[in-house]
Amino acid sequence: MAHWDSEEDEALPARRPLRRARKRSVWFVVLLVCLGTCGGCGVLGTLGYFFFVHDIEEPMTEADKAVVLTIKDLLPFAPALNLQQKSETFKRARHLDGSRDFEYEFENADDADDTLYLYSSAGFETSAQDAEGVYMMTTPAVKIGLALTGKEGPTAVDRNDLFRWGDESKCMLLVQGNVTVGNYFVARKGSKVFSVLVIGVFFDKPETLRRLLTPVLERFEKHTP
């Protein structure tokens, strides 16, 4: 893992974090809560699946890929990253309510020398109200996902002083014990919701985060799926 400081030209080593935190679908978590509350109602489960979890994959264009944060975006800010790639995937999905999600995920091999995990999403909801709901539930879902990695897994610490964007946003550092191991950021602008989770490298300077995130957020704001 590395820490990139915008005032220095090298990545600083830090203690190795937990292997990785898996992304959990916001709507999948919500659905589980609903099922638990209603005693596992089959009808609710079916409706929840088709409206919130089920998706229809669509081709992803180069313009689509430009509105999620990728490893290529990280490299200029952390050139010493160890890219022992296990997988790198893009996904574009259309839901039955008309909303669309773009997703990007990268992770190092299980036996890599350093943990590196990156997940980024760009959500295009059908209304600002729907986007507000997605935004509200994204951070709790991520925190649940981190909690599922175990007692020694990372926790999210609010650092909204580092970066803000859009109508509302949350910026957090991921901390394991007393060591920072990554970043989490989510923002909503109108009917669009953007998020990024990175473990294995972290950025704790406002100027660095601004330079890293602003270009992709500007492309995201202008993009129509």
C-alpha positions in Angstrom: 0.0 0.0 0.0 1.1 3.5 -0.7 0.3 7.0 0.4 0.6 9.7 -2.2 1.4 13.2 -1.0 0.9 15.9 -3.6 3.9 17.8 -2.2 6.3 14.9 -2.8 7.2 12.9 -5.9 7.2 9.4 -4.4 4.8 6.9 -3.0 5.4 6.3 0.7 5.2 2.8 2.1 2.7 1.9 4.8 1.6 -1.2 6.7 -0.2 -3.7 4.5 -4.0 -3.6 5.0 -6.6 -6.3 5.0 -6.7 -8.2 1.8 -9.7 -6.3 0.3 -13.2 -5.1 1.0 -15.8 -6.4 -1.5 -18.3 -4.0 -2.9 -21.9 -4.7 -1.9 -24.8 -3.6 -4.0 -26.8 -0.8 -2.4 -30.1 -2.3 -3.5 -29.1 -5.8 -2.5 -28.5 -4.6 1.1 -31.8 -2.8 1.1 -33.6 -5.9 -0.2 -32.0 -8.0 2.6 -33.3 -5.5 5.2 -36.8 -5.6 3.7 -36.8 -9.4 3.6 -35.7 -9.6 7.2 -38.4 -7.1 8.3 -41.2 -8.9 6.4 -40.2 -12.4 7.3 -38.8 -13.3 3.9 -41.9 -12.5 1.9 -41.6 -14.2 -1.5 -43.6 -11.6 -3.4 -41.5 -8.8 -1.9 -38.3 -10.6 -2.7 -39.3 -11.2 -6.3 -40.4 -7.6 -6.8 -37.2 -6.3 -5.1 -35.1 -8.5 -7.3 -36.6 -7.4 -10.6 -36.9 -3.7 -9.8 -33.6 -3.1 -7.9 -31.2 -6.0 -8.3 -32.0 -7.5 -11.7 -30.3 -5.6 -14.6 -30.0 -5.8 -18.3 -26.4 -5.5 -19.5 -25.7 -3.1 -22.3 -22.6 -2.4 -24.4 -20.3 0.1 -22.8 -18.7 2.8 -25.0 -15.4 4.5 -24.5 -17.4 7.7 -23.5 -19.1 5.6 -20.8 -15.8 4.3 -19.5 -14.5 7.9 -19.1 -17.1 8.7 -16.4 -15.8 6.1 -13.9 -12.4 6.3 -12.1 -10.0 3.7 -13.3 -6.5 2.5 -12.6 -5.3 4.7 -15.5 -6.6 7.7 -13.7 -4.8 6.7 -10.5 -1.4 6.0 -12.0 -0.3 9.7 -12.6 -0.9 10.3 -8.9 0.6 7.0 -7.6 3.2 5.8 -10.2 4.6 3.2 -7.8 1.4 1.2 -7.6 2.0 -2.6 -7.9 -0.4 -3.7 -10.6 -0.4 -7.5 -10.3 -3.8 -7.7 -12.0 -6.3 -10.4 -11.1 -9.2 -8.8 -12.8 -10.4 -5.5 -14.4 -14.0 -5.2 -15.5 -16.4 -2.6 -16.9 -20.2 -3.1 -16.7 -23.1 -1.0 -18.0 -26.6 -2.0 -16.8 -30.1 -0.8 -17.4 -32.7 -1.4 -14.7 -36.4 -1.9 -15.3 -37.2 1.6 -13.9 -35.1 3.1 -16.6 -32.1 4.0 -14.5 -28.6 3.0 -15.6 -25.4 2.2 -13.8 -21.8 2.1 -15.0 -19.3 0.1 -12.9 -15.6 -0.4 -12.9 -13.7 -2.8 -10.7 -10.0 -3.7 -10.4 -8.2 -6.0 -8.0 -4.8 -7.4 -7.6 -4.2 -11.1 -7.6 -4.7 -12.9 -4.2 -1.0 -13.6 -4.0 0.1 -10.1 -5.0 2.8 -8.4 -3.0 0.4 -5.5 -2.2 -3.3 -5.2 -1.9 -4.9 -3.0 -4.5 -8.7 -2.7 -5.0 -10.6 0.0 -6.9 -14.4 0.2 -7.4 -16.1 3.1 -9.1 -19.7 3.6 -10.2 -21.7 6.2 -12.1 -25.4 6.1 -11.6 -28.0 7.8 -13.8 -31.4 7.8 -12.0 -34.7 8.8 -13.5 -35.2 11.7 -11.1 -33.3 13.7 -8.5 -35.6 12.2 -5.8 -34.5 8.7 -6.8 -30.9 9.8 -6.8 -31.3 11.2 -3.3 -32.5 7.8 -2.1 -29.5 6.0 -3.7 -27.1 8.6 -2.3 -28.6 8.2 1.2 -28.2 4.4 1.2 -24.8 4.1 -0.6 -22.6 5.0 2.4 -24.4 2.7 4.9 -24.2 -0.1 2.4 -20.4 0.4 2.0 -20.0 0.5 5.7 -21.9 -2.8 6.0 -19.6 -4.3 3.3 -16.5 -3.1 5.2 -17.9 -4.6 8.4 -18.4 -7.9 6.7 -14.6 -8.1 6.2 -14.2 -8.8 10.0 -13.3 -7.0 13.2 -9.9 -6.0 11.9 -11.2 -4.7 8.6 -11.2 -1.0 7.6 -13.6 1.6 8.9 -14.7 4.8 7.2 -13.8 8.1 8.9 -15.5 11.3 7.8 -13.1 13.8 6.1 -15.4 16.1 4.2 -12.8 18.8 4.5 -10.7 17.1 1.9 -13.1 17.3 -1.1 -16.7 18.3 -1.9 -18.7 18.2 -5.1 -22.2 18.4 -6.4 -25.4 19.0 -4.5 -24.2 16.7 -1.7 -21.2 14.5 -1.1 -19.2 12.5 1.5 -15.5 12.1 1.5 -13.9 9.5 3.9 -10.6 7.9 4.7 -10.5 4.2 5.3 -8.6 3.4 8.4 -7.4 0.0 9.7 -6.3 0.2 13.3 -4.4 3.5 13.3 -3.3 3.2 9.7 -5.0 4.8 6.7 -5.5 2.3 3.9 -7.8 3.9 1.4 -10.4 6.4 0.3 -14.2 6.5 -0.2 -16.1 9.2 -1.9 -19.7 9.5 -3.0 -21.5 12.5 -4.5 -24.9 13.4 -6.0 -25.7 16.1 -8.6 -29.2 16.2 -9.8 -30.3 12.8 -10.8 -26.7 11.4 -11.0 -24.7 9.6 -8.3 -21.0 8.9 -8.4 -18.9 6.8 -6.0 -15.4 5.5 -5.7 -13.8 3.1 -3.2 -10.0 2.4 -3.3 -8.0 0.3 -0.9 -4.2 -0.1 -1.1 -3.4 3.5 -1.8 -4.8 6.7 -0.2 -4.9 10.4 -0.8 -5.2 12.8 2.1 -4.4 16.2 0.5 -7.3 18.3 -0.8 -5.3 19.5 -3.8 -4.5 15.9 -4.8 -8.1 14.7 -4.5 -9.3 17.8 -6.5 -6.8 17.0 -9.3 -7.7 13.3 -9.3 -11.5 13.5 -9.1 -12.5 16.7 -10.8 -11.8 15.6 -14.4 -13.9 12.4 -14.2 -16.6 14.2 -12.3 -16.8 16.9 -15.0 -17.2 14.2 -17.7 -19.8 12.4 -15.5 -21.8 15.6 -15.1 -22.0 16.2 -18.8 -22.6 12.6 -19.9 -26.0 11.2 -21.1 -26.2 7.4 -21.2 
